[in-house]
Amino acid sequence: MTKRDTTSTKRKSAAPHGRGALSIQNAQKGGGALTMEISLARRMPAEWEKHEATWIAWPHHEPDWPGKLAPIPWVYAEIVRALSECERVEILCHNEGVAQSARLLLAAHGVLDKPDRYRLNIAPNDRVWLRDSAPTGVLRSDGKVELIDWGFNAWAKYDNYSKDADIGKLIARITGLPRTEAKREDNGERLVLEGGGIEVNGNGTMLVTEEWLLTDVQVRNPGMSAQGYEEAFAEYLGVTDTIWLGQGAVGDDTHGHIDDVARFASRETVILAYEPDPSDENHVRSADNLRRLQMAAQSRPLKVVTIPFPRPVTMNGERLPASYANFYIANGAVLVPTFNDPNDRVALNGIAEAFPGRTVVGIHAVDLVWGLGTLHCLTQQQPAAVGRVERTASR
């Protein structure tokens, strides 16, 4: 999910395993249900619910992939090719030169230059990780779409993000959809969150990690408590049941985003990335997350399905956040990152079983993950408006 310092290729390190995430006093141990009146009746739909479009930003900034930018636009063209078979792809281009490059590569990949396949939008941006910088689409009680625009501060880590902080305004202007700036209840300041840190089942339940929001590393909202977050989730996303997992994946410099470790596949099914090898750093983390989900299942309908991690993917001695859980669910397909690993087949089969009726497409991501993110990190869905009768449809 993030995203390199554009002033230096040397990154600041997050807290090592064993520090921060599980040692603090205010971290909740297990899930916490919250029941309250949600006057605005917002609901964040699950990712498998119908999309109007998928948003991405075309890669253009070399420090995001130091020394390896050249192949990345070709990977993006393949992603657009796969998505455009299912839904329209809205592509943000930093400038007209980037847009022209995108047109050429998309044509080379056989993507038809038609408005129902893709559209290019000139929109200056710092980095391409729209899962985190773009707004979150929710449905109102009348079935119309509203954009929840979180504050964005580059994962509380980097200094150059002024263009990305305005992505929500740009998308609202392009779509004509209403945009609401999320605010903290305690002080009225912008509520800083990223889409890669929230995972919902569309029916009131959310997965989130303590490492991301409740530790003293890369603090998004200083002084905000778990209860404060749950109240905000209820107000802006219609979440009434928050399940707190522990840590994210090794190598994730967002410091704990959920989308590398646990994803909903249905209202009652969670796909968990699990590492069985005790010598691997992801083992303790994933075993703890499995335990928490098993505890949560004692008080709510919940089934846990595990998929493996690939073997460690490293570059220049740095472990990268390679995970099959960073898949993206489109209208008729699930795009899954692959890593030239024997576990590719195991993960693809497991995800295919969890999403019957959808085509599962593997996207080679060994180069892509050098940017510290893959398919879910770079996409953001725009939900389709629905009628009242459709609002509670299951997968």
C-alpha positions as CSV (number, residue, x, y, z in Angstrom):
1,M,0.0,0.0,0.0
2,T,2.5,2.8,0.3
3,K,4.5,4.4,-1.1
4,R,7.9,5.7,-1.3
5,D,9.4,8.9,0.0
6,T,9.8,10.9,-3.2
7,T,12.8,12.8,-1.7
8,S,14.8,9.7,-0.9
9,T,14.6,6.0,-1.7
10,K,15.5,5.2,1.9
11,R,12.3,4.6,3.8
12,K,11.6,5.2,7.5
13,S,11.1,2.0,9.2
14,A,7.9,1.0,11.0
15,A,8.1,-0.6,14.5
16,P,9.7,-4.1,14.3
17,H,7.6,-7.1,15.1
18,G,6.7,-7.3,18.7
19,R,6.7,-3.5,19.3
20,G,3.9,-1.1,19.2
21,A,0.9,-3.0,17.9
22,L,0.4,-5.5,20.7
23,S,2.0,-3.7,23.6
24,I,-0.2,-0.7,24.0
25,Q,-2.8,-0.4,26.7
26,N,-5.8,1.0,24.8
27,A,-5.8,-1.8,22.1
28,Q,-9.0,-3.8,22.3
29,K,-8.6,-7.6,22.6
30,G,-11.3,-9.0,20.4
31,G,-14.3,-7.6,18.6
32,G,-16.5,-4.8,19.9
33,A,-20.1,-4.4,18.8
34,L,-21.6,-0.9,18.8
35,T,-25.3,-0.2,18.6
36,M,-26.5,3.3,17.9
37,E,-29.0,5.3,16.0
38,I,-27.5,6.1,12.5
39,S,-29.6,9.1,11.5
40,L,-28.0,9.5,8.1
41,A,-28.5,5.8,7.3
42,R,-25.3,5.4,5.4
43,R,-24.0,2.0,4.4
44,M,-20.7,1.1,2.9
45,P,-21.5,-1.7,0.4
46,A,-19.3,-4.8,0.3
47,E,-16.8,-4.8,-2.6
48,W,-18.7,-7.6,-4.4
49,E,-21.8,-5.4,-4.7
50,K,-22.4,-3.8,-8.1
51,H,-19.9,-1.1,-9.2
52,E,-20.5,1.8,-11.4
53,A,-16.8,2.0,-12.1
54,T,-13.3,1.3,-10.8
55,W,-10.9,4.2,-10.3
56,I,-7.2,4.0,-10.7
57,A,-4.4,6.5,-11.3
58,W,-1.8,5.8,-14.1
59,P,1.8,5.4,-12.8
60,H,4.1,8.2,-13.5
61,H,6.5,8.8,-10.6
62,E,9.7,6.8,-10.7
63,P,10.6,7.0,-6.9
64,D,7.5,4.9,-6.2
65,W,9.3,2.0,-8.0
66,P,12.9,2.9,-7.7
67,G,14.7,1.6,-10.8
68,K,11.7,-0.4,-11.9
69,L,9.1,2.1,-13.2
70,A,9.4,1.0,-16.8
71,P,7.4,-2.3,-16.6
72,I,4.7,-0.9,-14.2
73,P,2.6,0.9,-16.8
74,W,2.4,-2.4,-18.8
75,V,1.1,-4.1,-15.6
76,Y,-1.5,-1.4,-15.3
77,A,-2.6,-1.9,-18.9
78,E,-3.2,-5.6,-18.2
79,I,-5.2,-4.6,-15.1
80,V,-7.3,-2.3,-17.1
81,R,-7.8,-4.9,-19.8
82,A,-9.1,-7.4,-17.2
83,L,-11.3,-4.8,-15.5
84,S,-12.7,-3.3,-18.7
85,E,-14.3,-6.7,-19.5
86,C,-16.5,-6.2,-16.4
87,E,-16.9,-2.5,-15.8
88,R,-15.8,0.9,-16.8
89,V,-12.4,2.0,-15.6
90,E,-11.9,5.7,-14.7
91,I,-8.2,6.5,-15.0
92,L,-6.6,9.6,-13.4
93,C,-3.6,10.9,-15.4
94,H,-1.1,13.3,-13.9
95,N,-0.9,15.3,-17.1
96,E,-1.6,15.0,-20.8
97,G,1.7,13.3,-21.5
98,V,0.8,10.5,-19.0
99,A,-2.6,10.2,-20.6
100,Q,-1.1,9.8,-24.1
101,S,1.2,7.1,-22.8
102,A,-1.7,5.3,-21.2
103,R,-3.6,5.4,-24.5
104,L,-0.7,3.8,-26.3
105,L,-0.2,1.0,-23.8
106,L,-3.9,0.3,-23.5
107,A,-4.2,0.0,-27.3
108,A,-1.2,-2.4,-27.3
109,H,-3.1,-4.5,-24.8
110,G,-6.2,-4.6,-27.0
111,V,-8.3,-2.4,-24.7
112,L,-11.0,-0.7,-26.8
113,D,-10.9,3.1,-26.6
114,K,-14.6,3.4,-25.7
115,P,-16.3,5.3,-22.9
116,D,-17.9,2.1,-21.5
117,R,-14.4,0.5,-21.3
118,Y,-12.3,3.3,-19.9
119,R,-12.0,7.0,-19.6
120,L,-8.9,9.2,-19.0
121,N,-9.2,12.1,-16.7
122,I,-6.4,14.7,-16.3
123,A,-5.9,15.0,-12.6
124,P,-2.6,15.8,-10.9
125,N,-1.6,13.3,-8.3
126,D,1.4,12.5,-6.1
127,R,1.1,8.7,-5.9
128,V,-1.2,6.2,-7.5
129,W,-2.6,4.4,-4.5
130,L,-6.2,5.4,-4.8
131,R,-7.5,2.8,-2.3
132,D,-6.0,5.2,0.3
133,S,-6.2,8.7,-1.2
134,A,-9.6,8.4,-3.0
135,P,-12.9,8.8,-1.2
136,T,-15.0,5.8,0.0
137,G,-18.4,5.4,-1.8
138,V,-21.3,4.7,0.5
139,L,-25.1,4.3,-0.2
140,R,-27.7,6.5,1.5
141,S,-31.1,5.3,2.5
142,D,-32.5,6.4,-0.8
143,G,-30.0,4.2,-2.7
144,K,-27.9,7.2,-3.9
145,V,-24.1,7.2,-3.7
146,E,-22.2,9.6,-1.4
147,L,-18.5,10.0,-1.3
148,I,-16.9,10.0,2.2
149,D,-13.7,12.0,1.8
150,W,-11.3,11.1,4.6
151,G,-8.4,13.3,5.5
152,F,-5.2,12.0,3.9
153,N,-1.7,12.6,5.2
154,A,0.4,10.1,3.3
155,W,0.1,7.4,5.9
156,A,1.5,9.7,8.6
157,K,4.9,9.1,7.0
158,Y,5.6,11.2,4.0
159,D,5.7,15.0,3.4
160,N,4.6,15.4,-0.2
161,Y,0.9,14.6,-0.6
162,S,-0.9,17.9,-1.3
163,K,-2.2,16.7,-4.7
164,D,-3.4,13.4,-3.3
165,A,-5.2,15.2,-0.4
166,D,-7.4,16.8,-3.1
167,I,-8.3,13.6,-5.0
168,G,-11.7,13.4,-3.3
169,K,-12.6,16.9,-4.7
170,L,-11.5,15.9,-8.1
171,I,-13.5,12.7,-8.2
172,A,-16.6,14.5,-6.9
173,R,-16.2,17.1,-9.6
174,I,-15.9,14.4,-12.3
175,T,-18.7,12.2,-11.1
176,G,-21.1,14.9,-9.8
177,L,-21.6,12.9,-6.6
178,P,-22.0,14.6,-3.3
179,R,-18.9,14.6,-1.1
180,T,-18.8,14.7,2.7
181,E,-15.6,15.5,4.6
182,A,-15.3,13.1,7.5
183,K,-14.7,14.9,10.8
184,R,-13.6,13.8,14.3
185,E,-16.4,14.1,16.8
186,D,-14.1,15.1,19.6
187,N,-12.4,18.1,18.0
188,G,-14.0,18.7,14.6
189,E,-10.7,18.1,12.7
190,R,-10.6,16.0,9.5
191,L,-10.7,12.3,10.3
192,V,-7.7,10.7,8.7
193,L,-8.3,7.2,7.3
194,E,-7.3,5.1,4.3
195,G,-9.4,2.7,2.4
196,G,-6.9,-0.1,2.6
197,G,-7.4,-0.1,6.4
198,I,-11.1,-0.8,6.3
199,E,-12.8,-4.0,5.2
200,V,-16.6,-4.4,5.4
201,N,-19.2,-7.1,4.7
202,G,-21.8,-4.6,3.6
203,N,-24.1,-5.7,6.5
204,G,-22.6,-3.7,9.4
205,T,-19.5,-5.7,10.2
206,M,-15.9,-4.3,9.7
207,L,-12.4,-5.8,10.1
208,V,-9.6,-3.4,11.1
209,T,-6.3,-3.8,12.9
210,E,-5.0,-2.3,16.1
211,E,-1.6,-1.9,14.5
212,W,-3.0,0.7,12.1
213,L,-5.1,2.8,14.4
214,L,-4.2,2.2,18.0
215,T,-0.5,2.3,18.2
216,D,2.1,5.1,18.6
217,V,3.6,4.5,15.1
218,Q,2.4,6.5,12.1
219,V,-0.4,8.0,14.2
220,R,-3.3,9.1,12.0
221,N,-5.5,10.8,14.6
222,P,-3.6,11.6,17.8
223,G,-5.6,10.9,20.9
224,M,-8.5,9.1,19.2
225,S,-9.7,5.9,21.0
226,A,-11.1,2.7,19.8
227,Q,-14.5,3.8,20.8
228,G,-14.1,7.0,18.9
229,Y,-13.2,5.1,15.8
230,E,-16.2,2.8,16.2
231,E,-18.5,5.7,16.5
232,A,-17.0,7.2,13.3
233,F,-17.4,3.9,11.5
234,A,-21.0,3.8,12.5
235,E,-21.7,7.4,11.4
236,Y,-19.9,7.4,8.1
237,L,-20.0,3.7,7.0
238,G,-23.0,2.2,8.8
239,V,-20.8,-0.2,10.7
240,T,-22.3,-1.5,14.0
241,D,-19.8,-4.4,14.7
242,T,-16.1,-3.9,14.6
243,I,-13.7,-6.9,14.8
244,W,-10.3,-5.7,15.8
245,L,-7.4,-7.9,14.5
246,G,-3.8,-7.4,15.7
247,Q,-1.2,-6.7,13.0
248,G,-0.9,-6.5,9.3
249,A,1.6,-8.1,7.0
250,V,5.4,-7.9,7.3
251,G,6.8,-5.3,5.0
252,D,3.7,-3.1,4.9
253,D,4.8,0.4,5.5
254,T,1.2,1.6,6.1
255,H,1.7,0.0,9.4
256,G,-1.1,-2.5,9.5
257,H,-3.6,-2.2,6.7
258,I,-6.2,-4.9,6.8
259,D,-6.2,-5.6,3.0
260,D,-3.0,-7.6,3.1
261,V,-4.3,-10.0,5.7
262,A,-8.1,-10.4,6.0
263,R,-10.9,-9.9,3.5
264,F,-14.6,-10.7,3.4
265,A,-15.8,-13.1,0.7
266,S,-19.4,-13.0,1.8
267,R,-21.5,-11.6,4.7
268,E,-20.3,-14.4,7.0
269,T,-17.0,-15.5,5.4
270,V,-13.5,-14.1,6.0
271,I,-10.5,-15.0,3.9
272,L,-7.4,-14.9,6.1
273,A,-3.8,-14.9,4.9
274,Y,-2.1,-17.4,7.2
275,E,1.5,-18.4,7.4
276,P,2.1,-21.9,9.0
277,D,5.9,-21.7,9.1
278,P,7.0,-20.7,12.6
279,S,10.2,-19.3,11.3
280,D,8.4,-16.8,9.1
281,E,7.7,-13.4,10.7
282,N,4.1,-13.5,9.4
283,H,3.4,-16.7,11.4
284,V,2.9,-15.1,14.8
285,R,0.9,-12.2,13.3
286,S,-1.4,-14.4,11.3
287,A,-1.9,-17.0,14.1
288,D,-3.0,-14.1,16.4
289,N,-5.4,-12.9,13.8
290,L,-6.8,-16.4,13.3
291,R,-7.3,-16.6,17.1
292,R,-9.2,-13.3,17.2
293,L,-11.4,-14.3,14.3
294,Q,-12.2,-17.6,16.0
295,M,-13.1,-15.8,19.2
296,A,-15.3,-13.4,17.2
297,A,-17.0,-16.4,15.6
298,Q,-18.2,-17.5,19.0
299,S,-20.6,-14.6,19.2
300,R,-21.6,-14.0,15.6
301,P,-22.0,-16.0,12.3
302,L,-18.5,-16.1,10.9
303,K,-16.6,-18.6,8.9
304,V,-12.8,-18.3,8.4
305,V,-11.1,-19.6,5.3
306,T,-7.3,-19.5,5.1
307,I,-5.1,-18.9,2.1
308,P,-1.3,-19.0,2.2
309,F,1.2,-16.2,1.8
310,P,3.7,-16.5,-1.1
311,R,7.3,-17.2,0.0
312,P,9.0,-14.0,1.0
313,V,9.5,-11.6,-1.8
314,T,12.5,-9.4,-1.3
315,M,14.3,-6.7,-3.3
316,N,17.6,-5.1,-2.4
317,G,17.4,-7.0,0.9
318,E,14.0,-5.5,1.7
319,R,11.0,-7.8,2.4
320,L,8.0,-6.6,0.5
321,P,4.3,-6.9,1.5
322,A,3.5,-9.7,-1.0
323,S,0.0,-11.1,-0.2
324,Y,-2.7,-12.9,-2.1
325,A,-5.2,-11.2,0.2
326,N,-4.6,-7.9,-1.7
327,F,-7.1,-9.1,-4.4
328,Y,-9.7,-6.8,-6.0
329,I,-13.4,-7.8,-6.5
330,A,-14.9,-6.4,-9.8
331,N,-18.4,-6.9,-11.1
332,G,-17.7,-10.2,-12.8
333,A,-14.2,-11.1,-11.7
334,V,-11.7,-11.2,-8.9
335,L,-8.2,-10.0,-9.8
336,V,-5.5,-11.7,-7.6
337,P,-1.8,-10.8,-7.4
338,T,0.5,-13.6,-8.2
339,F,4.2,-14.0,-7.5
340,N,5.7,-16.8,-9.5
341,D,5.3,-19.0,-6.5
342,P,3.9,-22.6,-6.0
343,N,1.4,-21.1,-3.6
344,D,-0.1,-19.0,-6.5
345,R,-2.2,-22.0,-7.5
346,V,-3.3,-22.7,-4.0
347,A,-4.4,-19.1,-3.4
348,L,-6.1,-18.8,-6.8
349,N,-8.1,-22.0,-6.1
350,G,-9.1,-20.9,-2.6
351,I,-10.2,-17.5,-3.8
352,A,-12.1,-19.1,-6.7
353,E,-14.0,-21.4,-4.3
354,A,-14.9,-18.4,-2.2
355,F,-16.3,-16.4,-5.2
356,P,-18.4,-18.9,-7.3
357,G,-19.7,-17.3,-10.5
358,R,-16.8,-14.8,-10.8
359,T,-13.8,-15.3,-13.1
360,V,-10.6,-15.3,-11.1
361,V,-7.7,-13.6,-12.9
362,G,-4.1,-13.8,-11.8
363,I,-2.0,-10.6,-12.3
364,H,1.7,-10.9,-12.1
365,A,2.7,-8.6,-9.2
366,V,6.4,-9.2,-8.5
367,D,7.4,-5.9,-10.1
368,L,4.2,-4.2,-8.8
369,V,4.9,-5.0,-5.1
370,W,8.2,-3.2,-5.3
371,G,6.0,-0.1,-4.9
372,L,4.7,-1.6,-1.6
373,G,1.2,-2.3,-2.8
374,T,-0.6,-4.4,-5.4
375,L,-4.2,-4.7,-6.8
376,H,-6.4,-3.7,-4.0
377,C,-4.1,-0.8,-3.0
378,L,-4.3,0.8,-6.5
379,T,-8.0,0.4,-7.1
380,Q,-11.1,2.1,-5.6
381,Q,-14.6,1.1,-6.5
382,Q,-17.4,3.5,-7.2
383,P,-20.6,1.7,-6.0
384,A,-23.6,1.7,-8.2
385,A,-26.7,3.5,-7.0
386,V,-29.5,1.1,-6.0
387,G,-33.2,1.1,-5.2
388,R,-34.4,0.6,-1.6
389,V,-35.4,-3.0,-2.2
390,E,-31.9,-3.9,-3.3
391,R,-30.0,-2.4,-0.3
392,T,-29.6,-5.6,1.7
393,A,-28.8,-8.0,-1.2
394,S,-26.2,-10.6,-0.3
395,R,-23.3,-11.8,-2.4
